[in-house]
Amino acid sequence: MDTLPDPSCPSLNHLAANHLPLCIPWVAGAGFLASSFSSGAAPSHNPFAATSAFSPECLAKCKLEFRTADGASGEEYCRIGTSSASQSIEHMDVSVSACIGCDFLGASGSGTYAKNVLQNHDTHKFSIRSTVRAGIITFAPQSAPLLLSSRARSMLRARYADGSDPMEHFTNEFGDYYVAGFVVGAKNVGLLSMEADSARETWSLDIHMTLKILFWSHTWEWKKDGGSSSANGHLTFEGYDSLAGKNTSLKASDHDSAQVMYQVAEVYEGLGESLRARVEDQLEALQLNSNRPSQPLTYVHCHEICHAGLVVEIILQPFTGLRDFLQTLTTR
């Protein structure tokens, strides 16, 4: 049965369909302000368009800034531990009896079979998440307005012979969003999971048989019991640190590999605790000051910040929110 989407957690498709701003996670690598983005691109395809929809002359005049004021910076640290345990018990008990014979000959027998199965499953999870937002990089408020390129304008003003929507042609080439800013900071996540399973099975078989011939009788008895048990467990660790460029996935099933995993987990915990200091060091190396409300930047500076792993999210704005886009579309 289909379930209704959670209204408190809207999907990317829902936000894009309503032309709402987006903020999506980012990893170390090249990032370009004003580059075009397609929210409908398949997961296996690059969502960024090869060319920008904006005029190169306009972008050259636009001013950039690194802003830390008005809620642009902050820090989060969260440590969570959860445990769960489950147990199932299965019991089976079967009894059988029979009797045959006549006055001088007879036999009777009875038997019982019992089986018990006990299963346990325990899970323990521990996670540490640290996030530092030092500020945002965006176009300065006093900067020149973003203007579309001549090709983008011609596509929006064109009247196509097949009656197709100009916006469809525009979106196919440039997407429906553009990169309006970067969230500067870093993120560290560590998740340690421990699972243990155990099972124990016991059974018993008890058979009684009596044979009677005239005045003689004899009884035989067989008893047998047994059981088995099993236990297994495994550890997993997932770690990610955007500033260090580390992404780790480990599994352990014995003592030695578990010790290695615990050491790696401690390294990630230390990286999380020092995240703020490491971000500050990187900003200082790039000649940025997190204590200043705003600082001017260049496009070259932006590329250096992206490659340093200091961008944790990119801010996307819809083209439909641009004045130049709407004016071009309505003056066909």
N, C-alpha and C positions, 0 to 999 in steps of 0.2 A: 504494500500500500504506500502510495506517495505521501510524504510528510511535508507540511508547510515549512518554508524557510524561517529561520529565527530572525524576527524583525530587529533584534538588538545587535545582530551581526550581519549586516548586508553584504552581499556578494559583490565581486568586482563587476560582474555583468550588470547587476542592478544599479550600482553607482554610475557606471558608464552610460547606461540607457537613459539615466536622468541627468546626464551632463554635469555630474558633481565632481569636485576636485578629488584627487586621489593622492595617497601617500603610501608608497610601496617599498619594501626592504631592498637594500642594495648591498653589493659586495665590492671589494677592491677591484678597480679597473677603470677604464676610460668612461667618463661621463661628460656630456656636453649640454650646457644650458641652451634652451631654445630648440633642441633636437626634437623631431617628431616621434610620436609613440602611438601604436595601435593597440587598443585594449582588447580587440577581437582577434588578435593573432593567436595561432595555435601554440600550445606549449613548446612544441619542437621547433618553432620558428622565432627568428629575432624580431621582437616587437618594435624595434627602432627603425625608422625609415632611413634610406640611404642619403636623402637630401633634406634640408630644412625647408619649411614652408615660409620662412621669413627672409626678408631682403638682407643680403650681406652688408650693404651700406648702412642699413638700420642697426644691425647688430654691432657694427663697428662703433656706432655712436652711443650705444646703450652702456650705462654705468652699472657695475656690480658692487655689492657690498656684503660683508660678513657681519651679521647682526646677532647680538646676544641678549638684547633687552626685550621687554614685552612678552615674556613667557617663551622665548626662543630657546632657552637653555634649561636644563634640569638633570636630575639623576634618580635612578631607581635601583634598588637592591632587594631581591626577594629570595628567601631560603624556605623551601617547602619539603616536608617529609611525610610520606603516606605509607600505611601498612594495611594489608588485608589478609585474611585467613579464611579458608573454607575447608569443610570436612564432610565426607559422605560415607555412610555406612550401609552395607548391603548384607542381609542375612537370609539364608535359605535353610529350611528344616523339612526333611521328607521322611515319613515313616510308612513302612509296608509290612503287612502280616498276612499269612495264609495258613490254611489247615485242611488236610485231606486224610481220608482213611475210613476204616470200618471197625467192627468190634475187636478183631485180633491184630489189626495192622493199621498204623497211623503215623502221620508226620505233620509237624507244624514248624513254622519259621517266622521270624520277624527281623526287620532291619531298619536302621535309621541312618540318615546321612545329613550332616550339618555343614554349612559353609558360611564363613564370615569374611567380609572384605572391608577394610578400612583404608580410605584414601584421604590424604591431606595435601593442600596446596597453599603455600605462603608466598606473598609478594611484598617487597619493600622497595620503595622508590624515594630517592633524594635528589632534589634539583636546586641549583643555584643560578640565578639570572641577574646579571648586572647590565645596566644601560646608562650611558652617559650621553647627554645631548648638550654640546657646547655652544650651539648657535645654528643659524641657517645662512646659506648663501643664496641670494636672490637678486633680482634687478632692483636697483635703488629707486625709491619713490620719485625722486626728482629726475630720473632718467628719461630719455626720449621714449615715446610709446612704441610698442612692437608693431611693425608694419609687414604685411605679406609681400612675398616676392611677386614679380610680374607674372610668372607662370602660375602661381597659386591663385592670383586674382583672375587670370584668364579662364581658369578651370571653373571658378565659381560663377563667372558671368556668362559662360558659354550656354548656348541653347542646342542641345543634342538632338539629332534627327530621330532617334528612337524614343525621345521623350523621357529619357532617364534623368534622374535627379542629379544636379551638379555636385551636391554634397557627397553623393556616392562616389563619384569620380575623384573628388578631393580626398575622401577618406581612404580610398584604395591606394593612393600614392603617398599621402602624408599622415594617415592615421587620424585619430579623433582627439588626441591630446598632444601637448608639448611640455617639455621639461621646464618648469618655472623656478625650480630651486633645489638645493641639496640640504639635508639635515646633517650637520657636522657632529661627529661623536664616534662612539664605538659600542660594541655589544659583546658580552661574554655569557656563554650558557654552558652548563655542565649538568648531565643527567646520569645518575648511577642507579641501575635497576638490579635487584636480586630476586631470583625466583627459586623456590625449592618444592619438589614434589616427592611424596613418599606413599608407598602402598604396602599393605600387609594382608596376606590371605591365609586363613587357617581352615582346615577341614577335618572331619572325623567320620569314620564308617564303622558301624557296630552291627554285626549279624549274629542271630541266635537261631539254631535249628535243633529240633528234638525228633528223634525216631523211636517209635514204640512198636514192639513185636510181642504179642501176648503179654507175659508178665515182665518183659525186659524193656528197658528204655535207656536212651543215651542222648546227651545234649552236647552239641558242639557250639563253640563261640569264637568268632573272629572279630578282632578289633584292630583298627589301623587309623592313624591320624598323621597329618603332615601340614606343611605350610610353606610359604615363601614370602619374601619381602624384597622391596626395591626402593632405592632412593636416588634422586639425581637433582642437581641444581646447576644454575649457570648465572654468571654476572655479565652485564653489558654496560658499556659507558659510551655516551655520546657527548662530544665536546666541540665547542665552536668559539673562536675568538676573532672578531673582525679586524682588530688592529694588528694582531700578530699574523693574520692570514692562516690560522690553524683550524683544521677541521678533522676531528679524530673520531673513529668508531672502533671500539674494541670489544672482544668477547673473551670470557675466561671460564674454564671448567675445572681447573686444578689449582693447587696452592700457588705454584710458581707464577702462573699467568695472572692469578688474582692479585698477587703482590705487585706485579708490574702495573696492573690496572689502577690499584690504589695510589701508586706513586704518580701516575699520569693525572688522576683526578685531583690530587693535591696541587699539582702544577697549575691546573686550570682554576682551582679555587684561589690560588695566589694571584693569578692573572686578573681574576675578577675583583679581588680586593684592591689591587693597584690600578684598576682601570682608569679612574679619574686622573691619577698622577701621570699615567702613560699618555693619556690624551693631551694633558697640559704640556708635556714634554714635546710631543709631536707638533702642537700648535706653535710652541716657541721656536722650534726648528724651522717652521715655515713662516716665521715672523708675524704670527697672529697673536693677538692678546684677547683672552676670553673675558677680561675685566672691562674692556671698552665697549660701549653700547653698539657702535658700528665702525667699520673700517672699509675703505675702498679696496677693490680687488681687480685683477685682470683675468682674462680667460686662461692665460698660462698658469696663473696662481691656482685657478680652479682645477686644472688638470693635475697639478702636483698634489693637491689635497685629495683628489679621487684616488690617485695611484698610491698614496700613503695609507689607504685604508681608513680614512677619516670620515667617509660618507656612509651612513647607516640607512638612510632613506632618501628617495627622490620624490620631489613634490611635482605632481602633474596637474595641469590646468587644462580644461577643455577649450578647443578653438572657438566654440560657440560663445564663450565669455569675452572674446576680444571685440572691441569696438570696430576695428578695421575689418574683421571677418564679417560681422553683421552688416556693416555699411556696404561692403562689396557685394554681399549676397542679395541685398534688397535694392540695389541700384542697377540691376541687370537691364 
